[in-house]
Amino acid sequence: MLTSNRIGPAQLNHFTFKLGQAGRVIGGGARAHALVDLHDAHPATDGVRRDAQLRTNPQPRDDVAPVVEATLDDLDEEGIKSYVARLRDVRPRIFGDKSIPEILTMSNVLVRRDATLIPTLAGLLALGRYPQQFYPQLMLTFVSYPTVEGPAPDGTRFLDNVAIEGSIPEIVRESLAVIKRNMRRRAVVAGAGRQDIWDYPEPALREAIVNAVVHRDLSPASFGAQVQVEMYPDRLEVRNPGGLFGPVQIDSLGTETLSSARNSALLKMLEDVKIPGEDRTVCENRGSGIRTMLTALRAAGMSPPEFSDKISSFTVRFPNHTLLNTAFVDWIATLHEPGLTHSQIVALAHMREGALIDNPKYRQIGGVDSRVATQELQDLVVRELADQEGTGRGRRTRWHQDWGIQKGWLRRAGESLRPIDAPKSLMR
């Protein structure tokens, strides 16, 4: 039991790019359609709905609601010790001379109700021994399916099925362990050689899981909904109740540092709550989660995640493939284009998969600023690897198929063009 003090150029922004016949790149339409293939973008009505919410809805306070059935005994004593010690250490001016009840009240772990201190919902989720005693569905479920549609025709419903309970730090730790045991390792190109990597990089998974459990809807109407992680042979999906909150828009995720928290007290609390067995806290609360996710995927040569934002849920979808695989390296070599930057190569990989790339999307997948994105996209046009389309000054530049034949790296195959045999080295 816890008592007292004992616990001591701008035009390119409007162009899109995609791969065309024979592996070259042709234009793909106006920017209004640029993100359709990679993102489940908001309909216009969603934008109106979000603007109305911002004007009329105050900051939710569901996370600081008292859990009237809970007592101090429902909080983890060791977790409280670590939390209080950290607050006194990192914020000595505020918490250095405060008692434990004062610290827990000031940080919204506890709230006073009828002269008695009891846990808040945030306090129970962050530092509780077993929050599901009071809210059985505030947990995470993991299911691994045998086919891309789900259950197999032979009646096999799933390959793994786990309900993960406990406090948020415990859920994060166990979720990553369960996902990892269901992943495979594979060889990918790394410089001049190859290396073995997991299907999905752990930093990206960690951020997706943390975002889902921290930013989920905690209003009473959502108490019956879990965070869901679903693994298919071709993708991994992380879904939480409640869509994006506040001014954050889906097309700005990862490109802006704007952060808006539905559960602001819970998020603030988890800055100082450590994951069991690790020396890191659950989150940073700096709006850097999506950028960390994108950086990890980019470093692994993988596609960025797809985001789907609905009123009742938010989903992060990780495609299970590596863009910079051996087949792509061989294809790049057929282009005979020295001096391509890494971000240009990654962009070509996306275009080869049929994606439409505009300036914002290029910044996201390449990790570059707007100026560099503009220059590098223009360079792809100059090299005749891409053809820009747009109404800006009426300019259009299309690649002519005969150019590839003249260069000697394409041959005709019926009505289409195919790369000829190519060297096996990556362009530098």
VMD Tcl script that draws the C-alpha trace (Angstrom):
set ca {
  {0.00 0.00 0.00}
  {1.18 3.53 -0.76}
  {1.25 5.89 2.18}
  {2.45 9.42 2.73}
  {6.21 9.97 2.30}
  {7.49 6.49 2.82}
  {8.19 6.10 -0.85}
  {10.92 8.16 -0.54}
  {10.93 26.10 -57.37}
  {7.41 26.00 -56.14}
  {5.70 24.64 -59.26}
  {6.97 21.16 -58.59}
  {4.78 21.13 -55.53}
  {1.85 20.71 -57.92}
  {3.30 17.88 -60.01}
  {3.13 14.16 -59.37}
  {5.38 11.48 -60.75}
  {4.97 7.79 -61.39}
  {6.64 4.99 -63.32}
  {5.41 4.38 -66.81}
  {6.00 1.77 -69.47}
  {9.30 -0.09 -69.36}
  {10.30 1.28 -66.03}
  {10.72 4.95 -66.90}
  {8.68 7.56 -65.07}
  {5.77 9.54 -66.45}
  {3.58 12.18 -64.92}
  {0.64 11.25 -62.82}
  {-1.76 14.16 -62.52}
  {-2.38 17.02 -60.15}
  {-1.34 17.22 -56.54}
  {-4.93 16.75 -55.44}
  {-4.51 13.06 -56.27}
  {-0.90 12.67 -55.22}
  {-1.49 10.87 -51.95}
  {-4.35 8.61 -52.92}
  {-2.13 5.58 -53.49}
  {-0.14 5.92 -50.28}
  {-2.63 7.44 -47.90}
  {-6.31 7.15 -47.08}
  {-6.71 10.91 -47.29}
  {-9.55 12.91 -45.74}
  {-12.58 13.65 -47.85}
  {-13.38 17.34 -47.86}
  {-16.20 16.72 -45.42}
  {-13.74 15.37 -42.88}
  {-11.83 18.64 -43.05}
  {-15.02 20.56 -42.38}
  {-15.86 18.20 -39.54}
  {-12.41 18.63 -37.97}
  {-12.58 22.44 -38.23}
  {-15.94 22.36 -36.48}
  {-14.54 20.15 -33.73}
  {-11.64 22.53 -33.14}
  {-14.02 25.47 -32.76}
  {-16.58 23.77 -30.52}
  {-14.87 20.94 -28.62}
  {-12.69 21.68 -25.59}
  {-9.67 19.59 -24.66}
  {-10.98 16.16 -23.58}
  {-10.61 15.37 -19.89}
  {-11.52 11.70 -20.01}
  {-8.01 10.65 -19.00}
  {-8.17 12.52 -15.68}
  {-11.58 11.18 -14.69}
  {-11.54 9.46 -11.28}
  {-11.81 5.68 -11.18}
  {-14.18 5.60 -8.25}
  {-13.85 1.86 -7.57}
  {-10.04 2.01 -7.45}
  {-7.79 2.70 -4.45}
  {-4.09 3.36 -3.93}
  {-3.59 -0.40 -3.62}
  {-4.42 -0.69 -7.33}
  {-1.27 1.22 -8.28}
  {2.07 -0.54 -8.69}
  {4.28 0.44 -5.77}
  {7.60 -0.03 -7.56}
  {6.31 1.91 -10.54}
  {5.27 4.78 -8.27}
  {8.69 4.82 -6.60}
  {10.45 5.05 -9.96}
  {8.03 7.71 -11.24}
  {8.34 9.94 -8.17}
  {12.12 9.60 -8.09}
  {12.36 10.61 -11.74}
  {10.11 13.65 -11.33}
  {12.17 14.84 -8.37}
  {15.33 14.32 -10.37}
  {14.37 15.93 -13.68}
  {12.12 18.67 -12.28}
  {13.61 19.49 -8.88}
  {12.31 23.05 -8.83}
  {8.72 21.83 -9.05}
  {8.77 18.46 -7.31}
  {11.97 18.41 -5.27}
  {10.42 19.31 -1.92}
  {6.95 17.86 -2.48}
  {5.48 14.84 -0.70}
  {4.46 11.76 -2.65}
  {0.70 12.50 -2.44}
  {1.39 16.05 -3.63}
  {3.48 14.83 -6.59}
  {0.90 12.25 -7.60}
  {-1.91 14.78 -7.36}
  {-0.02 17.51 -9.23}
  {0.79 15.08 -12.06}
  {-2.80 13.78 -12.28}
  {-2.04 10.25 -11.13}
  {-4.41 10.82 -8.22}
  {-7.43 13.03 -7.75}
  {-9.24 13.99 -4.56}
  {-12.80 12.76 -4.26}
  {-14.74 13.25 -1.02}
  {-11.54 13.88 0.94}
  {-9.98 10.67 -0.42}
  {-7.23 10.35 -2.99}
  {-8.07 7.84 -5.73}
  {-6.42 7.01 -9.08}
  {-7.41 8.74 -12.29}
  {-7.92 6.75 -15.47}
  {-4.52 8.00 -16.72}
  {-2.86 7.07 -13.45}
  {-4.35 3.58 -13.58}
  {-3.34 3.03 -17.23}
  {0.20 4.33 -16.70}
  {0.98 2.95 -13.26}
  {-1.76 0.48 -12.41}
  {-1.25 -3.12 -11.38}
  {-4.12 -4.41 -13.52}
  {-6.29 -1.69 -15.15}
  {-8.43 -4.33 -16.87}
  {-10.00 -5.13 -13.51}
  {-12.01 -1.94 -14.00}
  {-11.89 -1.60 -17.80}
  {-11.62 -5.10 -19.32}
  {-11.36 -3.94 -22.93}
  {-8.69 -1.27 -22.45}
  {-6.04 -3.66 -23.73}
  {-4.35 -4.66 -26.99}
  {-5.14 -7.70 -29.11}
  {-2.74 -9.28 -31.59}
  {-3.82 -11.65 -34.36}
  {-1.61 -13.18 -37.06}
  {-3.61 -14.33 -40.09}
  {-2.51 -17.02 -42.56}
  {-3.63 -15.21 -45.75}
  {-3.85 -11.61 -46.97}
  {-7.65 -11.79 -46.56}
  {-7.52 -13.29 -43.08}
  {-8.58 -16.87 -42.28}
  {-7.42 -19.60 -44.66}
  {-9.79 -21.61 -46.92}
  {-8.89 -24.78 -44.99}
  {-10.49 -23.34 -41.87}
  {-7.35 -22.05 -40.18}
  {-8.55 -18.86 -38.52}
  {-5.23 -17.49 -37.27}
  {-1.60 -18.39 -36.66}
  {-1.35 -16.55 -33.33}
  {-3.94 -14.84 -31.17}
  {-2.94 -12.96 -28.01}
  {-4.73 -10.60 -25.63}
  {-2.16 -8.28 -24.04}
  {-3.13 -6.72 -20.73}
  {-1.60 -4.70 -17.92}
  {-0.47 -1.09 -17.71}
  {0.54 0.79 -20.86}
  {4.29 0.24 -20.25}
  {3.65 -3.49 -19.92}
  {1.44 -3.56 -23.01}
  {4.12 -1.81 -25.08}
  {6.83 -4.22 -23.97}
  {4.78 -7.39 -24.46}
  {3.29 -6.24 -27.76}
  {6.72 -5.80 -29.30}
  {7.78 -9.23 -28.06}
  {4.67 -10.89 -29.54}
  {5.05 -9.15 -32.90}
  {8.72 -10.04 -33.05}
  {8.12 -13.74 -32.47}
  {5.73 -13.70 -35.45}
  {8.13 -11.88 -37.80}
  {10.63 -13.33 -40.22}
  {14.16 -12.31 -41.04}
  {15.23 -11.69 -44.62}
  {18.24 -10.53 -46.60}
  {18.28 -7.05 -48.12}
  {20.83 -4.96 -49.98}
  {23.08 -2.86 -47.73}
  {25.72 -0.93 -49.62}
  {27.90 -3.39 -51.48}
  {26.63 -6.36 -49.50}
  {23.56 -7.75 -47.80}
  {22.25 -7.89 -44.27}
  {19.50 -9.75 -42.44}
  {16.65 -7.64 -41.12}
  {13.26 -8.25 -39.57}
  {10.06 -7.81 -41.59}
  {9.47 -4.51 -39.77}
  {12.03 -2.33 -37.94}
  {11.46 -2.28 -34.19}
  {11.61 1.54 -33.75}
  {8.76 1.92 -36.26}
  {6.68 -0.74 -34.51}
  {7.34 0.80 -31.10}
  {6.14 4.22 -32.22}
  {3.01 2.77 -33.82}
  {2.12 0.80 -30.68}
  {2.82 3.72 -28.33}
  {0.79 6.11 -30.48}
  {-2.11 3.69 -30.57}
  {-2.35 3.06 -26.82}
  {-1.64 6.67 -25.81}
  {-3.79 8.53 -28.35}
  {-6.77 6.16 -28.37}
  {-10.20 7.48 -27.48}
  {-10.76 7.12 -23.73}
  {-14.30 8.44 -23.60}
  {-16.80 6.10 -21.90}
  {-18.36 5.23 -25.26}
  {-15.03 3.67 -26.33}
  {-14.36 1.61 -23.22}
  {-15.51 -1.52 -25.07}
  {-12.96 -1.17 -27.90}
  {-9.40 -2.49 -27.85}
  {-6.30 -1.43 -29.71}
  {-5.88 -4.03 -32.46}
  {-2.72 -5.28 -34.15}
  {-3.30 -7.52 -37.15}
  {-0.50 -9.25 -39.04}
  {-1.05 -10.53 -42.58}
  {1.52 -12.04 -44.97}
  {1.70 -8.74 -46.89}
  {1.16 -6.13 -44.16}
  {0.87 -5.23 -40.48}
  {-1.97 -3.02 -39.25}
  {-2.18 -1.14 -35.94}
  {-5.62 0.30 -35.22}
  {-6.87 2.34 -32.28}
  {-10.30 3.69 -31.37}
  {-10.67 7.37 -32.24}
  {-9.36 9.31 -35.23}
  {-6.77 12.09 -35.31}
  {-7.40 14.79 -32.74}
  {-6.99 18.54 -33.05}
  {-5.34 20.42 -35.92}
  {-3.16 17.51 -37.07}
  {-3.93 16.49 -40.65}
  {-3.13 13.15 -42.22}
  {-1.11 14.64 -45.09}
  {1.19 16.49 -42.66}
  {2.13 13.45 -40.57}
  {5.89 13.12 -40.46}
  {6.54 16.39 -42.30}
  {5.56 18.83 -39.53}
  {6.33 18.87 -35.82}
  {2.80 19.90 -34.90}
  {1.51 17.68 -32.11}
  {-1.96 17.47 -30.62}
  {-2.85 15.10 -27.80}
  {-6.33 13.85 -27.05}
  {-5.13 12.47 -23.70}
  {-2.78 15.25 -22.66}
  {-2.44 14.25 -18.98}
  {-1.71 10.62 -19.87}
  {0.85 11.63 -22.49}
  {2.57 13.99 -20.06}
  {2.63 11.27 -17.40}
  {4.19 8.67 -19.72}
  {7.15 10.98 -20.40}
  {8.39 9.88 -16.99}
  {7.16 6.29 -16.76}
  {9.75 3.71 -17.74}
  {9.08 0.54 -19.69}
  {9.72 -2.45 -17.39}
  {13.20 -3.84 -17.82}
  {14.36 -0.93 -19.99}
  {16.04 2.41 -19.37}
  {13.65 4.32 -21.61}
  {10.34 5.95 -20.88}
  {7.20 5.14 -22.81}
  {7.25 8.29 -24.93}
  {8.91 11.68 -25.41}
  {5.84 13.85 -26.01}
  {7.68 15.94 -28.60}
  {5.61 15.19 -31.69}
  {8.47 13.13 -33.13}
  {6.86 9.67 -33.19}
  {5.81 9.59 -36.85}
  {9.15 11.02 -37.99}
  {10.95 8.32 -35.99}
  {8.74 5.74 -37.67}
  {9.50 7.08 -41.15}
  {13.23 7.32 -40.45}
  {13.38 3.69 -39.31}
  {11.48 2.47 -42.37}
  {13.61 4.59 -44.70}
  {16.80 3.20 -43.16}
  {15.47 -0.33 -43.78}
  {14.71 0.49 -47.42}
  {10.98 0.07 -46.84}
  {7.89 1.97 -47.92}
  {6.40 4.54 -45.54}
  {3.27 3.41 -43.71}
  {-0.20 4.14 -44.99}
  {-2.42 6.14 -42.64}
  {-6.19 5.84 -42.51}
  {-8.09 8.36 -40.40}
  {-11.77 7.90 -39.70}
  {-14.03 9.47 -37.11}
  {-14.06 6.31 -35.03}
  {-10.57 4.91 -35.62}
  {-7.03 5.55 -36.81}
  {-4.98 2.88 -38.60}
  {-1.28 2.61 -39.43}
  {-0.59 0.06 -42.15}
  {2.97 -1.20 -42.79}
  {3.45 -2.89 -46.19}
  {5.59 -6.00 -45.84}
  {8.19 -5.53 -48.54}
  {11.61 -4.03 -49.00}
  {11.89 -1.50 -51.80}
  {15.66 -1.69 -52.21}
  {15.83 -5.42 -52.84}
  {18.07 -7.27 -55.28}
  {15.60 -7.01 -58.17}
  {15.39 -3.24 -57.76}
  {19.17 -2.88 -57.53}
  {19.48 -4.76 -60.81}
  {16.85 -2.53 -62.36}
  {18.55 0.66 -61.20}
  {21.75 -0.54 -62.84}
  {19.97 -0.74 -66.21}
  {19.35 3.00 -66.11}
  {23.06 3.83 -66.44}
  {22.50 7.07 -64.52}
  {25.49 7.89 -62.27}
  {25.16 10.34 -59.42}
  {21.62 9.53 -58.30}
  {21.16 10.42 -54.63}
  {19.78 7.93 -52.15}
  {16.51 9.85 -51.93}
  {16.18 9.81 -55.73}
  {16.74 6.05 -55.75}
  {14.13 5.58 -53.04}
  {11.69 7.77 -54.98}
  {12.30 5.70 -58.12}
  {11.57 2.57 -56.10}
  {8.21 4.00 -55.09}
  {7.45 5.07 -58.64}
  {8.36 1.62 -59.88}
  {5.67 0.28 -57.53}
  {3.14 2.63 -59.12}
  {3.17 5.42 -56.53}
  {2.54 9.06 -57.40}
  {5.18 11.37 -55.94}
  {4.84 15.09 -55.34}
  {7.07 17.46 -53.38}
  {5.57 16.74 -49.92}
  {5.66 13.00 -50.49}
  {9.25 13.22 -51.75}
  {10.23 15.05 -48.57}
  {8.63 12.31 -46.50}
  {10.18 9.31 -48.23}
  {13.57 10.94 -48.82}
  {14.05 12.78 -45.54}
  {14.98 16.02 -47.30}
  {13.68 19.58 -47.15}
  {11.43 21.23 -49.72}
  {14.29 22.92 -51.60}
  {16.24 19.67 -52.03}
  {13.06 17.83 -52.99}
  {12.36 20.38 -55.70}
  {15.92 20.19 -57.05}
  {16.04 16.40 -57.05}
  {12.64 16.01 -58.67}
  {13.67 18.48 -61.35}
  {16.89 16.50 -61.85}
  {14.86 13.35 -62.50}
  {12.94 15.29 -65.16}
  {16.14 16.60 -66.74}
  {17.57 13.07 -66.81}
  {14.34 12.03 -68.55}
  {13.67 9.56 -65.77}
  {10.49 11.45 -64.91}
  {7.96 13.54 -66.79}
  {6.22 16.30 -64.89}
  {2.57 17.04 -65.47}
  {0.74 20.09 -64.27}
  {-0.77 23.35 -65.38}
  {2.05 25.55 -64.08}
  {2.91 27.74 -67.07}
  {1.57 25.03 -69.31}
  {4.80 23.06 -69.32}
  {4.83 19.28 -69.80}
  {7.87 17.11 -70.42}
  {7.30 13.52 -71.42}
  {9.89 10.79 -71.86}
  {9.89 9.27 -75.34}
  {10.10 5.48 -75.38}
  {12.49 5.52 -78.34}
  {15.03 7.35 -76.18}
  {15.61 4.22 -74.11}
  {16.17 2.12 -77.21}
  {18.65 4.65 -78.60}
  {20.55 4.50 -75.32}
  {20.80 0.73 -75.72}
  {19.31 -0.30 -72.39}
  {15.82 -1.25 -73.62}
  {14.54 -3.67 -76.20}
  {11.08 -4.03 -77.63}
  {8.90 -6.91 -76.45}
  {5.68 -6.78 -78.45}
  {4.05 -3.44 -77.75}
  {6.02 -2.84 -74.54}
  {9.64 -2.21 -73.61}
  {11.82 -4.37 -71.39}
  {15.25 -3.77 -69.82}
  {18.08 -5.74 -71.39}
  {20.47 -7.75 -69.25}
  {22.10 -5.38 -66.80}
  {25.18 -5.31 -64.58}
  {24.63 -6.36 -60.96}
  {26.02 -3.29 -59.21}
  {24.16 -0.41 -57.64}
  {24.74 3.06 -59.14}
  {26.78 5.28 -56.85}
}
mol new
graphics top color blue
foreach p $ca { graphics top sphere $p radius 0.5 }
foreach p [lrange $ca 0 end-1] q [lrange $ca 1 end] { graphics top cylinder $p $q radius 0.2 }
display resetview
